[in-house]
Amino acid sequence: MTTTQGTSPNAGSAIDKLDEFTEYCFEFYLLDPDRPSLYPFASDTEICNAVRAHMTDPNPLFPFDGDSVDREAVRDRILADRRLIGCGETNFDKAVAMGMHGIPSRLKNYAQTLEKILK
């Protein structure tokens, strides 16, 4: 069996999967004028932290596949860290817009509930 550089016959190491998935999330969420993304709103640090958190503590109902479900879970972790979702607010654009104008006090209470759920 012939492999090319960077390709593993064992479906890749955990580090390879981490790097690939992080890049996938960057393509969607990275806020960097030198690297355009589809929905730019997060720093590379926020994305990396959320990816690590997601890969070390995935949702048991959805095994990690590195797909859009996992990417959206990373997005939700970032928003939860920013305390922008939790009270049933699942609209990404609305949550980000709310965060840009300060976090309403009602969201702070729901953020605490979300933290309990995520733990």
PDB file as gemmi writes it, atoms N, CA and C in Angstrom:
CRYST1    1.000    1.000    1.000  90.00  90.00  90.00 P 1                      
ATOM      1  N   MET A   1       0.846  -1.187   0.000  1.00  0.00           N  
ATOM      2  CA  MET A   1       0.000   0.000   0.000  1.00  0.00           C  
ATOM      3  C   MET A   1       0.881   1.236   0.000  1.00  0.00           C  
ATOM      4  N   THR A   2       0.653   2.120  -0.909  1.00  0.00           N  
ATOM      5  CA  THR A   2       1.441   3.347  -1.017  1.00  0.00           C  
ATOM      6  C   THR A   2       0.665   4.488  -0.380  1.00  0.00           C  
ATOM      7  N   THR A   3       1.384   5.283   0.402  1.00  0.00           N  
ATOM      8  CA  THR A   3       0.744   6.447   1.005  1.00  0.00           C  
ATOM      9  C   THR A   3       1.517   7.686   0.620  1.00  0.00           C  
ATOM     10  N   THR A   4       0.829   8.798   0.597  1.00  0.00           N  
ATOM     11  CA  THR A   4       1.489  10.070   0.331  1.00  0.00           C  
ATOM     12  C   THR A   4       1.810  10.730   1.657  1.00  0.00           C  
ATOM     13  N   GLN A   5       2.690  11.694   1.617  1.00  0.00           N  
ATOM     14  CA  GLN A   5       3.054  12.392   2.845  1.00  0.00           C  
ATOM     15  C   GLN A   5       1.812  13.015   3.470  1.00  0.00           C  
ATOM     16  N   GLY A   6       1.665  12.811   4.792  1.00  0.00           N  
ATOM     17  CA  GLY A   6       0.522  13.377   5.499  1.00  0.00           C  
ATOM     18  C   GLY A   6      -0.690  12.471   5.501  1.00  0.00           C  
ATOM     19  N   THR A   7      -0.629  11.367   4.750  1.00  0.00           N  
ATOM     20  CA  THR A   7      -1.742  10.431   4.727  1.00  0.00           C  
ATOM     21  C   THR A   7      -1.350   9.196   5.502  1.00  0.00           C  
ATOM     22  N   SER A   8      -2.192   8.769   6.390  1.00  0.00           N  
ATOM     23  CA  SER A   8      -1.909   7.604   7.215  1.00  0.00           C  
ATOM     24  C   SER A   8      -2.818   6.454   6.822  1.00  0.00           C  
ATOM     25  N   PRO A   9      -2.280   5.247   6.711  1.00  0.00           N  
ATOM     26  CA  PRO A   9      -3.148   4.117   6.415  1.00  0.00           C  
ATOM     27  C   PRO A   9      -4.043   3.762   7.605  1.00  0.00           C  
ATOM     28  N   ASN A  10      -3.748   4.315   8.782  1.00  0.00           N  
ATOM     29  CA  ASN A  10      -4.537   4.050   9.987  1.00  0.00           C  
ATOM     30  C   ASN A  10      -5.542   5.159  10.258  1.00  0.00           C  
ATOM     31  N   ALA A  11      -5.992   5.844   9.253  1.00  0.00           N  
ATOM     32  CA  ALA A  11      -6.991   6.914   9.358  1.00  0.00           C  
ATOM     33  C   ALA A  11      -6.469   8.123  10.124  1.00  0.00           C  
ATOM     34  N   GLY A  12      -5.182   8.234  10.279  1.00  0.00           N  
ATOM     35  CA  GLY A  12      -4.590   9.422  10.889  1.00  0.00           C  
ATOM     36  C   GLY A  12      -4.508   9.354  12.393  1.00  0.00           C  
ATOM     37  N   SER A  13      -3.522  10.032  12.920  1.00  0.00           N  
ATOM     38  CA  SER A  13      -3.359  10.080  14.367  1.00  0.00           C  
ATOM     39  C   SER A  13      -4.318  11.098  14.963  1.00  0.00           C  
ATOM     40  N   ALA A  14      -4.397  11.078  16.281  1.00  0.00           N  
ATOM     41  CA  ALA A  14      -5.258  12.045  16.966  1.00  0.00           C  
ATOM     42  C   ALA A  14      -4.791  13.464  16.683  1.00  0.00           C  
ATOM     43  N   ILE A  15      -3.478  13.659  16.602  1.00  0.00           N  
ATOM     44  CA  ILE A  15      -2.943  15.003  16.315  1.00  0.00           C  
ATOM     45  C   ILE A  15      -3.329  15.436  14.913  1.00  0.00           C  
ATOM     46  N   ASP A  16      -3.239  14.514  13.943  1.00  0.00           N  
ATOM     47  CA  ASP A  16      -3.659  14.844  12.578  1.00  0.00           C  
ATOM     48  C   ASP A  16      -5.130  15.234  12.544  1.00  0.00           C  
ATOM     49  N   LYS A  17      -5.964  14.471  13.247  1.00  0.00           N  
ATOM     50  CA  LYS A  17      -7.395  14.781  13.275  1.00  0.00           C  
ATOM     51  C   LYS A  17      -7.646  16.131  13.934  1.00  0.00           C  
ATOM     52  N   LEU A  18      -6.912  16.402  15.012  1.00  0.00           N  
ATOM     53  CA  LEU A  18      -7.053  17.685  15.700  1.00  0.00           C  
ATOM     54  C   LEU A  18      -6.686  18.827  14.764  1.00  0.00           C  
ATOM     55  N   ASP A  19      -5.552  18.701  14.063  1.00  0.00           N  
ATOM     56  CA  ASP A  19      -5.108  19.748  13.142  1.00  0.00           C  
ATOM     57  C   ASP A  19      -6.096  19.948  11.998  1.00  0.00           C  
ATOM     58  N   GLU A  20      -6.560  18.856  11.414  1.00  0.00           N  
ATOM     59  CA  GLU A  20      -7.500  18.950  10.295  1.00  0.00           C  
ATOM     60  C   GLU A  20      -8.818  19.576  10.737  1.00  0.00           C  
ATOM     61  N   PHE A  21      -9.311  19.144  11.869  1.00  0.00           N  
ATOM     62  CA  PHE A  21     -10.583  19.672  12.344  1.00  0.00           C  
ATOM     63  C   PHE A  21     -10.458  21.139  12.734  1.00  0.00           C  
ATOM     64  N   THR A  22      -9.339  21.512  13.339  1.00  0.00           N  
ATOM     65  CA  THR A  22      -9.112  22.920  13.693  1.00  0.00           C  
ATOM     66  C   THR A  22      -9.095  23.778  12.442  1.00  0.00           C  
ATOM     67  N   GLU A  23      -8.407  23.335  11.405  1.00  0.00           N  
ATOM     68  CA  GLU A  23      -8.379  24.068  10.133  1.00  0.00           C  
ATOM     69  C   GLU A  23      -9.785  24.189   9.551  1.00  0.00           C  
ATOM     70  N   TYR A  24     -10.558  23.127   9.649  1.00  0.00           N  
ATOM     71  CA  TYR A  24     -11.944  23.132   9.172  1.00  0.00           C  
ATOM     72  C   TYR A  24     -12.749  24.204   9.907  1.00  0.00           C  
ATOM     73  N   CYS A  25     -12.565  24.294  11.211  1.00  0.00           N  
ATOM     74  CA  CYS A  25     -13.264  25.319  11.996  1.00  0.00           C  
ATOM     75  C   CYS A  25     -12.764  26.715  11.640  1.00  0.00           C  
ATOM     76  N   PHE A  26     -11.466  26.861  11.397  1.00  0.00           N  
ATOM     77  CA  PHE A  26     -10.919  28.156  10.972  1.00  0.00           C  
ATOM     78  C   PHE A  26     -11.594  28.618   9.683  1.00  0.00           C  
ATOM     79  N   GLU A  27     -11.817  27.688   8.742  1.00  0.00           N  
ATOM     80  CA  GLU A  27     -12.429  28.036   7.461  1.00  0.00           C  
ATOM     81  C   GLU A  27     -13.819  28.634   7.639  1.00  0.00           C  
ATOM     82  N   PHE A  28     -14.471  28.300   8.726  1.00  0.00           N  
ATOM     83  CA  PHE A  28     -15.811  28.806   8.971  1.00  0.00           C  
ATOM     84  C   PHE A  28     -15.846  30.013   9.900  1.00  0.00           C  
ATOM     85  N   TYR A  29     -15.021  30.023  10.972  1.00  0.00           N  
ATOM     86  CA  TYR A  29     -15.223  30.989  12.044  1.00  0.00           C  
ATOM     87  C   TYR A  29     -14.073  31.951  12.324  1.00  0.00           C  
ATOM     88  N   LEU A  30     -12.927  31.767  11.727  1.00  0.00           N  
ATOM     89  CA  LEU A  30     -11.768  32.592  12.076  1.00  0.00           C  
ATOM     90  C   LEU A  30     -11.962  34.048  11.666  1.00  0.00           C  
ATOM     91  N   LEU A  31     -11.766  34.936  12.629  1.00  0.00           N  
ATOM     92  CA  LEU A  31     -11.849  36.373  12.383  1.00  0.00           C  
ATOM     93  C   LEU A  31     -10.432  36.875  12.133  1.00  0.00           C  
ATOM     94  N   ASP A  32     -10.050  36.891  10.873  1.00  0.00           N  
ATOM     95  CA  ASP A  32      -8.701  37.288  10.475  1.00  0.00           C  
ATOM     96  C   ASP A  32      -8.783  37.846   9.054  1.00  0.00           C  
ATOM     97  N   PRO A  33      -8.481  39.127   8.876  1.00  0.00           N  
ATOM     98  CA  PRO A  33      -8.614  39.716   7.539  1.00  0.00           C  
ATOM     99  C   PRO A  33      -7.683  39.076   6.511  1.00  0.00           C  
ATOM    100  N   ASP A  34      -6.619  38.425   6.964  1.00  0.00           N  
ATOM    101  CA  ASP A  34      -5.695  37.778   6.038  1.00  0.00           C  
ATOM    102  C   ASP A  34      -6.119  36.366   5.654  1.00  0.00           C  
ATOM    103  N   ARG A  35      -7.115  35.843   6.357  1.00  0.00           N  
ATOM    104  CA  ARG A  35      -7.633  34.498   6.087  1.00  0.00           C  
ATOM    105  C   ARG A  35      -9.147  34.535   6.123  1.00  0.00           C  
ATOM    106  N   PRO A  36      -9.782  34.933   5.044  1.00  0.00           N  
ATOM    107  CA  PRO A  36     -11.241  35.041   5.042  1.00  0.00           C  
ATOM    108  C   PRO A  36     -11.909  33.712   5.397  1.00  0.00           C  
ATOM    109  N   SER A  37     -12.998  33.807   6.171  1.00  0.00           N  
ATOM    110  CA  SER A  37     -13.785  32.629   6.516  1.00  0.00           C  
ATOM    111  C   SER A  37     -15.253  32.918   6.238  1.00  0.00           C  
ATOM    112  N   LEU A  38     -16.087  31.889   6.325  1.00  0.00           N  
ATOM    113  CA  LEU A  38     -17.496  32.056   5.990  1.00  0.00           C  
ATOM    114  C   LEU A  38     -18.269  32.881   7.012  1.00  0.00           C  
ATOM    115  N   TYR A  39     -18.026  32.634   8.306  1.00  0.00           N  
ATOM    116  CA  TYR A  39     -18.723  33.344   9.376  1.00  0.00           C  
ATOM    117  C   TYR A  39     -17.696  33.865  10.376  1.00  0.00           C  
ATOM    118  N   PRO A  40     -16.925  34.857   9.994  1.00  0.00           N  
ATOM    119  CA  PRO A  40     -15.815  35.303  10.857  1.00  0.00           C  
ATOM    120  C   PRO A  40     -16.301  35.972  12.138  1.00  0.00           C  
ATOM    121  N   PHE A  41     -16.008  35.330  13.275  1.00  0.00           N  
ATOM    122  CA  PHE A  41     -16.390  35.938  14.538  1.00  0.00           C  
ATOM    123  C   PHE A  41     -15.480  35.558  15.695  1.00  0.00           C  
ATOM    124  N   ALA A  42     -14.562  34.598  15.522  1.00  0.00           N  
ATOM    125  CA  ALA A  42     -13.787  34.091  16.650  1.00  0.00           C  
ATOM    126  C   ALA A  42     -12.289  34.176  16.378  1.00  0.00           C  
ATOM    127  N   SER A  43     -11.542  34.373  17.455  1.00  0.00           N  
ATOM    128  CA  SER A  43     -10.083  34.393  17.334  1.00  0.00           C  
ATOM    129  C   SER A  43      -9.567  32.965  17.212  1.00  0.00           C  
ATOM    130  N   ASP A  44      -8.326  32.838  16.779  1.00  0.00           N  
ATOM    131  CA  ASP A  44      -7.744  31.507  16.671  1.00  0.00           C  
ATOM    132  C   ASP A  44      -7.662  30.834  18.045  1.00  0.00           C  
ATOM    133  N   THR A  45      -7.409  31.612  19.088  1.00  0.00           N  
ATOM    134  CA  THR A  45      -7.343  31.060  20.440  1.00  0.00           C  
ATOM    135  C   THR A  45      -8.700  30.525  20.876  1.00  0.00           C  
ATOM    136  N   GLU A  46      -9.763  31.277  20.619  1.00  0.00           N  
ATOM    137  CA  GLU A  46     -11.106  30.816  20.979  1.00  0.00           C  
ATOM    138  C   GLU A  46     -11.440  29.512  20.263  1.00  0.00           C  
ATOM    139  N   ILE A  47     -11.105  29.464  18.986  1.00  0.00           N  
ATOM    140  CA  ILE A  47     -11.405  28.267  18.199  1.00  0.00           C  
ATOM    141  C   ILE A  47     -10.595  27.078  18.712  1.00  0.00           C  
ATOM    142  N   CYS A  48      -9.304  27.278  18.918  1.00  0.00           N  
ATOM    143  CA  CYS A  48      -8.445  26.181  19.396  1.00  0.00           C  
ATOM    144  C   CYS A  48      -8.906  25.671  20.760  1.00  0.00           C  
ATOM    145  N   ASN A  49      -9.255  26.569  21.652  1.00  0.00           N  
ATOM    146  CA  ASN A  49      -9.733  26.153  22.973  1.00  0.00           C  
ATOM    147  C   ASN A  49     -11.030  25.364  22.867  1.00  0.00           C  
ATOM    148  N   ALA A  50     -11.937  25.828  22.022  1.00  0.00           N  
ATOM    149  CA  ALA A  50     -13.218  25.135  21.859  1.00  0.00           C  
ATOM    150  C   ALA A  50     -13.033  23.779  21.183  1.00  0.00           C  
ATOM    151  N   VAL A  51     -12.124  23.696  20.220  1.00  0.00           N  
ATOM    152  CA  VAL A  51     -11.851  22.415  19.561  1.00  0.00           C  
ATOM    153  C   VAL A  51     -11.295  21.421  20.566  1.00  0.00           C  
ATOM    154  N   ARG A  52     -10.313  21.865  21.348  1.00  0.00           N  
ATOM    155  CA  ARG A  52      -9.729  20.968  22.355  1.00  0.00           C  
ATOM    156  C   ARG A  52     -10.788  20.506  23.355  1.00  0.00           C  
ATOM    157  N   ALA A  53     -11.611  21.435  23.799  1.00  0.00           N  
ATOM    158  CA  ALA A  53     -12.665  21.095  24.763  1.00  0.00           C  
ATOM    159  C   ALA A  53     -13.633  20.085  24.154  1.00  0.00           C  
ATOM    160  N   HIS A  54     -14.004  20.313  22.907  1.00  0.00           N  
ATOM    161  CA  HIS A  54     -14.956  19.422  22.246  1.00  0.00           C  
ATOM    162  C   HIS A  54     -14.361  18.031  22.032  1.00  0.00           C  
ATOM    163  N   MET A  55     -13.112  17.962  21.642  1.00  0.00           N  
ATOM    164  CA  MET A  55     -12.506  16.661  21.363  1.00  0.00           C  
ATOM    165  C   MET A  55     -12.194  15.886  22.638  1.00  0.00           C  
ATOM    166  N   THR A  56     -12.022  16.577  23.751  1.00  0.00           N  
ATOM    167  CA  THR A  56     -11.752  15.872  25.007  1.00  0.00           C  
ATOM    168  C   THR A  56     -13.030  15.592  25.790  1.00  0.00           C  
ATOM    169  N   ASP A  57     -14.111  16.270  25.433  1.00  0.00           N  
ATOM    170  CA  ASP A  57     -15.383  16.081  26.128  1.00  0.00           C  
ATOM    171  C   ASP A  57     -16.526  16.157  25.115  1.00  0.00           C  
ATOM    172  N   PRO A  58     -16.571  15.195  24.187  1.00  0.00           N  
ATOM    173  CA  PRO A  58     -17.607  15.256  23.151  1.00  0.00           C  
ATOM    174  C   PRO A  58     -18.981  14.889  23.703  1.00  0.00           C  
ATOM    175  N   ASN A  59     -19.977  15.226  22.955  1.00  0.00           N  
ATOM    176  CA  ASN A  59     -21.344  14.846  23.293  1.00  0.00           C  
ATOM    177  C   ASN A  59     -21.470  13.334  23.079  1.00  0.00           C  
ATOM    178  N   PRO A  60     -21.823  12.584  24.120  1.00  0.00           N  
ATOM    179  CA  PRO A  60     -21.890  11.127  23.969  1.00  0.00           C  
ATOM    180  C   PRO A  60     -22.957  10.659  22.976  1.00  0.00           C  
ATOM    181  N   LEU A  61     -23.924  11.502  22.683  1.00  0.00           N  
ATOM    182  CA  LEU A  61     -24.954  11.134  21.708  1.00  0.00           C  
ATOM    183  C   LEU A  61     -24.465  11.252  20.273  1.00  0.00           C  
ATOM    184  N   PHE A  62     -23.384  12.011  20.068  1.00  0.00           N  
ATOM    185  CA  PHE A  62     -22.846  12.229  18.735  1.00  0.00           C  
ATOM    186  C   PHE A  62     -21.342  11.988  18.753  1.00  0.00           C  
ATOM    187  N   PRO A  63     -20.891  10.783  18.453  1.00  0.00           N  
ATOM    188  CA  PRO A  63     -19.446  10.516  18.444  1.00  0.00           C  
ATOM    189  C   PRO A  63     -18.725  11.460  17.480  1.00  0.00           C  
ATOM    190  N   PHE A  64     -17.497  11.813  17.805  1.00  0.00           N  
ATOM    191  CA  PHE A  64     -16.726  12.756  16.994  1.00  0.00           C  
ATOM    192  C   PHE A  64     -16.477  12.178  15.609  1.00  0.00           C  
ATOM    193  N   ASP A  65     -16.885  12.935  14.587  1.00  0.00           N  
ATOM    194  CA  ASP A  65     -16.637  12.574  13.196  1.00  0.00           C  
ATOM    195  C   ASP A  65     -15.874  13.672  12.457  1.00  0.00           C  
ATOM    196  N   GLY A  66     -15.732  14.837  13.075  1.00  0.00           N  
ATOM    197  CA  GLY A  66     -15.072  15.949  12.396  1.00  0.00           C  
ATOM    198  C   GLY A  66     -15.949  16.565  11.325  1.00  0.00           C  
ATOM    199  N   ASP A  67     -17.250  16.423  11.474  1.00  0.00           N  
ATOM    200  CA  ASP A  67     -18.183  16.917  10.467  1.00  0.00           C  
ATOM    201  C   ASP A  67     -18.849  18.215  10.918  1.00  0.00           C  
ATOM    202  N   SER A  68     -19.904  18.604  10.216  1.00  0.00           N  
ATOM    203  CA  SER A  68     -20.568  19.873  10.530  1.00  0.00           C  
ATOM    204  C   SER A  68     -21.209  19.860  11.914  1.00  0.00           C  
ATOM    205  N   VAL A  69     -21.645  18.708  12.389  1.00  0.00           N  
ATOM    206  CA  VAL A  69     -22.221  18.629  13.735  1.00  0.00           C  
ATOM    207  C   VAL A  69     -21.148  18.991  14.764  1.00  0.00           C  
ATOM    208  N   ASP A  70     -19.949  18.457  14.583  1.00  0.00           N  
ATOM    209  CA  ASP A  70     -18.852  18.769  15.500  1.00  0.00           C  
ATOM    210  C   ASP A  70     -18.434  20.232  15.367  1.00  0.00           C  
ATOM    211  N   ARG A  71     -18.399  20.732  14.139  1.00  0.00           N  
ATOM    212  CA  ARG A  71     -18.026  22.135  13.928  1.00  0.00           C  
ATOM    213  C   ARG A  71     -19.025  23.063  14.619  1.00  0.00           C  
ATOM    214  N   GLU A  72     -20.302  22.754  14.503  1.00  0.00           N  
ATOM    215  CA  GLU A  72     -21.314  23.588  15.148  1.00  0.00           C  
ATOM    216  C   GLU A  72     -21.243  23.466  16.670  1.00  0.00           C  
ATOM    217  N   ALA A  73     -20.828  22.321  17.171  1.00  0.00           N  
ATOM    218  CA  ALA A  73     -20.632  22.171  18.614  1.00  0.00           C  
ATOM    219  C   ALA A  73     -19.489  23.072  19.084  1.00  0.00           C  
ATOM    220  N   VAL A  74     -18.459  23.196  18.257  1.00  0.00           N  
ATOM    221  CA  VAL A  74     -17.348  24.108  18.573  1.00  0.00           C  
ATOM    222  C   VAL A  74     -17.868  25.545  18.590  1.00  0.00           C  
ATOM    223  N   ARG A  75     -18.651  25.909  17.600  1.00  0.00           N  
ATOM    224  CA  ARG A  75     -19.248  27.249  17.563  1.00  0.00           C  
ATOM    225  C   ARG A  75     -20.050  27.510  18.832  1.00  0.00           C  
ATOM    226  N   ASP A  76     -20.862  26.540  19.236  1.00  0.00           N  
ATOM    227  CA  ASP A  76     -21.691  26.707  20.429  1.00  0.00           C  
ATOM    228  C   ASP A  76     -20.847  26.825  21.693  1.00  0.00           C  
ATOM    229  N   ARG A  77     -19.734  26.123  21.747  1.00  0.00           N  
ATOM    230  CA  ARG A  77     -18.841  26.241  22.907  1.00  0.00           C  
ATOM    231  C   ARG A  77     -18.243  27.646  22.974  1.00  0.00           C  
ATOM    232  N   ILE A  78     -17.881  28.186  21.827  1.00  0.00           N  
ATOM    233  CA  ILE A  78     -17.337  29.550  21.798  1.00  0.00           C  
ATOM    234  C   ILE A  78     -18.387  30.532  22.293  1.00  0.00           C  
ATOM    235  N   LEU A  79     -19.606  30.407  21.772  1.00  0.00           N  
ATOM    236  CA  LEU A  79     -20.673  31.310  22.180  1.00  0.00           C  
ATOM    237  C   LEU A  79     -21.021  31.125  23.650  1.00  0.00           C  
ATOM    238  N   ALA A  80     -21.000  29.883  24.126  1.00  0.00           N  
ATOM    239  CA  ALA A  80     -21.272  29.633  25.537  1.00  0.00           C  
ATOM    240  C   ALA A  80     -20.183  30.253  26.403  1.00  0.00           C  
ATOM    241  N   ASP A  81     -18.928  30.136  25.955  1.00  0.00           N  
ATOM    242  CA  ASP A  81     -17.829  30.762  26.693  1.00  0.00           C  
ATOM    243  C   ASP A  81     -18.014  32.270  26.757  1.00  0.00           C  
ATOM    244  N   ARG A  82     -18.570  32.821  25.715  1.00  0.00           N  
ATOM    245  CA  ARG A  82     -18.841  34.267  25.692  1.00  0.00           C  
ATOM    246  C   ARG A  82     -20.162  34.601  26.382  1.00  0.00           C  
ATOM    247  N   ARG A  83     -20.891  33.594  26.780  1.00  0.00           N  
ATOM    248  CA  ARG A  83     -22.188  33.748  27.452  1.00  0.00           C  
ATOM    249  C   ARG A  83     -23.240  34.349  26.518  1.00  0.00           C  
ATOM    250  N   LEU A  84     -23.226  33.911  25.258  1.00  0.00           N  
ATOM    251  CA  LEU A  84     -24.162  34.464  24.285  1.00  0.00           C  
ATOM    252  C   LEU A  84     -25.321  33.550  23.968  1.00  0.00           C  
ATOM    253  N   ILE A  85     -25.230  32.288  24.372  1.00  0.00           N  
ATOM    254  CA  ILE A  85     -26.365  31.401  24.137  1.00  0.00           C  
ATOM    255  C   ILE A  85     -26.698  30.712  25.442  1.00  0.00           C  
ATOM    256  N   GLY A  86     -27.841  30.131  25.504  1.00  0.00           N  
ATOM    257  CA  GLY A  86     -28.211  29.403  26.697  1.00  0.00           C  
ATOM    258  C   GLY A  86     -29.688  29.478  27.000  1.00  0.00           C  
ATOM    259  N   CYS A  87     -30.322  30.572  26.707  1.00  0.00           N  
ATOM    260  CA  CYS A  87     -31.742  30.709  27.055  1.00  0.00           C  
ATOM    261  C   CYS A  87     -32.618  30.270  25.888  1.00  0.00           C  
ATOM    262  N   GLY A  88     -32.149  29.268  25.167  1.00  0.00           N  
ATOM    263  CA  GLY A  88     -32.898  28.824  24.008  1.00  0.00           C  
ATOM    264  C   GLY A  88     -32.504  29.605  22.768  1.00  0.00           C  
ATOM    265  N   GLU A  89     -31.555  30.523  22.914  1.00  0.00           N  
ATOM    266  CA  GLU A  89     -31.113  31.319  21.769  1.00  0.00           C  
ATOM    267  C   GLU A  89     -30.153  30.483  20.945  1.00  0.00           C  
ATOM    268  N   THR A  90     -30.637  29.949  19.848  1.00  0.00           N  
ATOM    269  CA  THR A  90     -29.792  29.123  18.996  1.00  0.00           C  
ATOM    270  C   THR A  90     -29.508  29.795  17.660  1.00  0.00           C  
ATOM    271  N   ASN A  91     -30.068  30.966  17.450  1.00  0.00           N  
ATOM    272  CA  ASN A  91     -29.809  31.679  16.208  1.00  0.00           C  
ATOM    273  C   ASN A  91     -28.425  32.302  16.295  1.00  0.00           C  
ATOM    274  N   PHE A  92     -27.508  31.783  15.505  1.00  0.00           N  
ATOM    275  CA  PHE A  92     -26.113  32.213  15.545  1.00  0.00           C  
ATOM    276  C   PHE A  92     -25.962  33.717  15.308  1.00  0.00           C  
ATOM    277  N   ASP A  93     -26.563  34.228  14.255  1.00  0.00           N  
ATOM    278  CA  ASP A  93     -26.421  35.651  13.926  1.00  0.00           C  
ATOM    279  C   ASP A  93     -26.970  36.535  15.038  1.00  0.00           C  
ATOM    280  N   LYS A  94     -28.109  36.153  15.589  1.00  0.00           N  
ATOM    281  CA  LYS A  94     -28.708  36.938  16.659  1.00  0.00           C  
ATOM    282  C   LYS A  94     -27.838  36.899  17.915  1.00  0.00           C  
ATOM    283  N   ALA A  95     -27.299  35.718  18.245  1.00  0.00           N  
ATOM    284  CA  ALA A  95     -26.443  35.590  19.427  1.00  0.00           C  
ATOM    285  C   ALA A  95     -25.187  36.434  19.295  1.00  0.00           C  
ATOM    286  N   VAL A  96     -24.565  36.398  18.125  1.00  0.00           N  
ATOM    287  CA  VAL A  96     -23.358  37.206  17.918  1.00  0.00           C  
ATOM    288  C   VAL A  96     -23.698  38.687  17.969  1.00  0.00           C  
ATOM    289  N   ALA A  97     -24.810  39.085  17.320  1.00  0.00           N  
ATOM    290  CA  ALA A  97     -25.205  40.494  17.336  1.00  0.00           C  
ATOM    291  C   ALA A  97     -25.492  40.965  18.755  1.00  0.00           C  
ATOM    292  N   MET A  98     -26.125  40.111  19.564  1.00  0.00           N  
ATOM    293  CA  MET A  98     -26.401  40.476  20.950  1.00  0.00           C  
ATOM    294  C   MET A  98     -25.094  40.679  21.708  1.00  0.00           C  
ATOM    295  N   GLY A  99     -24.120  39.844  21.413  1.00  0.00           N  
ATOM    296  CA  GLY A  99     -22.828  39.957  22.078  1.00  0.00           C  
ATOM    297  C   GLY A  99     -22.091  41.223  21.714  1.00  0.00           C  
ATOM    298  N   MET A 100     -22.307  41.702  20.528  1.00  0.00           N  
ATOM    299  CA  MET A 100     -21.641  42.920  20.086  1.00  0.00           C  
ATOM    300  C   MET A 100     -22.179  44.145  20.823  1.00  0.00           C  
ATOM    301  N   HIS A 101     -23.368  44.051  21.369  1.00  0.00           N  
ATOM    302  CA  HIS A 101     -23.973  45.179  22.068  1.00  0.00           C  
ATOM    303  C   HIS A 101     -24.057  44.952  23.575  1.00  0.00           C  
ATOM    304  N   GLY A 102     -23.305  44.016  24.080  1.00  0.00           N  
ATOM    305  CA  GLY A 102     -23.346  43.699  25.509  1.00  0.00           C  
ATOM    306  C   GLY A 102     -24.295  42.553  25.756  1.00  0.00           C  
ATOM    307  N   ILE A 103     -24.068  41.855  26.801  1.00  0.00           N  
ATOM    308  CA  ILE A 103     -24.855  40.673  27.103  1.00  0.00           C  
ATOM    309  C   ILE A 103     -26.040  41.063  27.985  1.00  0.00           C  
ATOM    310  N   PRO A 104     -27.258  40.820  27.519  1.00  0.00           N  
ATOM    311  CA  PRO A 104     -28.425  41.118  28.346  1.00  0.00           C  
ATOM    312  C   PRO A 104     -28.382  40.302  29.638  1.00  0.00           C  
ATOM    313  N   SER A 105     -28.870  40.870  30.713  1.00  0.00           N  
ATOM    314  CA  SER A 105     -28.798  40.207  32.011  1.00  0.00           C  
ATOM    315  C   SER A 105     -29.533  38.877  32.019  1.00  0.00           C  
ATOM    316  N   ARG A 106     -30.618  38.736  31.246  1.00  0.00           N  
ATOM    317  CA  ARG A 106     -31.352  37.477  31.250  1.00  0.00           C  
ATOM    318  C   ARG A 106     -30.493  36.341  30.713  1.00  0.00           C  
ATOM    319  N   LEU A 107     -29.531  36.631  29.840  1.00  0.00           N  
ATOM    320  CA  LEU A 107     -28.675  35.590  29.308  1.00  0.00           C  
ATOM    321  C   LEU A 107     -27.676  35.091  30.339  1.00  0.00           C  
ATOM    322  N   LYS A 108     -27.307  35.941  31.287  1.00  0.00           N  
ATOM    323  CA  LYS A 108     -26.339  35.521  32.296  1.00  0.00           C  
ATOM    324  C   LYS A 108     -26.885  34.362  33.119  1.00  0.00           C  
ATOM    325  N   ASN A 109     -28.138  34.412  33.487  1.00  0.00           N  
ATOM    326  CA  ASN A 109     -28.753  33.326  34.245  1.00  0.00           C  
ATOM    327  C   ASN A 109     -28.788  32.042  33.427  1.00  0.00           C  
ATOM    328  N   TYR A 110     -29.116  32.172  32.166  1.00  0.00           N  
ATOM    329  CA  TYR A 110     -29.190  30.988  31.319  1.00  0.00           C  
ATOM    330  C   TYR A 110     -27.798  30.432  31.019  1.00  0.00           C  
ATOM    331  N   ALA A 111     -26.794  31.279  30.980  1.00  0.00           N  
ATOM    332  CA  ALA A 111     -25.427  30.813  30.753  1.00  0.00           C  
ATOM    333  C   ALA A 111     -24.988  29.879  31.869  1.00  0.00           C  
ATOM    334  N   GLN A 112     -25.395  30.169  33.081  1.00  0.00           N  
ATOM    335  CA  GLN A 112     -25.056  29.300  34.221  1.00  0.00           C  
ATOM    336  C   GLN A 112     -25.709  27.931  34.043  1.00  0.00           C  
ATOM    337  N   THR A 113     -26.946  27.919  33.563  1.00  0.00           N  
ATOM    338  CA  THR A 113     -27.632  26.653  33.311  1.00  0.00           C  
ATOM    339  C   THR A 113     -26.911  25.878  32.210  1.00  0.00           C  
ATOM    340  N   LEU A 114     -26.513  26.561  31.159  1.00  0.00           N  
ATOM    341  CA  LEU A 114     -25.809  25.925  30.064  1.00  0.00           C  
ATOM    342  C   LEU A 114     -24.484  25.336  30.540  1.00  0.00           C  
ATOM    343  N   GLU A 115     -23.775  26.042  31.386  1.00  0.00           N  
ATOM    344  CA  GLU A 115     -22.516  25.529  31.927  1.00  0.00           C  
ATOM    345  C   GLU A 115     -22.738  24.210  32.638  1.00  0.00           C  
ATOM    346  N   LYS A 116     -23.808  24.115  33.415  1.00  0.00           N  
ATOM    347  CA  LYS A 116     -24.120  22.870  34.134  1.00  0.00           C  
ATOM    348  C   LYS A 116     -24.390  21.737  33.150  1.00  0.00           C  
ATOM    349  N   ILE A 117     -25.089  22.050  32.081  1.00  0.00           N  
ATOM    350  CA  ILE A 117     -25.406  21.033  31.087  1.00  0.00           C  
ATOM    351  C   ILE A 117     -24.148  20.553  30.383  1.00  0.00           C  
ATOM    352  N   LEU A 118     -23.246  21.492  30.051  1.00  0.00           N  
ATOM    353  CA  LEU A 118     -22.027  21.137  29.329  1.00  0.00           C  
ATOM    354  C   LEU A 118     -21.031  20.365  30.185  1.00  0.00           C  
ATOM    355  N   LYS A 119     -21.152  20.466  31.502  1.00  0.00           N  
ATOM    356  CA  LYS A 119     -20.192  19.772  32.368  1.00  0.00           C  
ATOM    357  C   LYS A 119     -20.554  18.374  32.578  1.00  0.00           C  
TER     358      LYS A 119                                                      
END                                                                             
